[in-house]
Amino acid sequence: MTLQRARELIAIQVDMGGGYNRNSVRILLHEVSQTQGQQGVDQLIREFALDELFGLLPGQAIKP
């Protein structure tokens, strides 16, 4: 998955902001990690403040 596509999908999930959306974001980040590596995941976590919204920390391995 490209970072641009992940950004589009994560933006939708962040706007909704519920528990199910946290799980969706985790799945998206896992897909990003498969193609872009941990650096891509960390970039998205920082960009969308996912640490504050969903408790997802930079450097944390994301498992679906």
BELCOR-V997053 format. One line per field, one symbol per residue. ss: DSSP state (H for helix, E for strand, - for the rest). A space follows every 50 residues. Layout:
ss=???
This chain:
ss=--HHHHHHHHHHHHHH--HHHHHHHHHHHHHHHHHHHHHHHHHHHHH--H HHHH----------
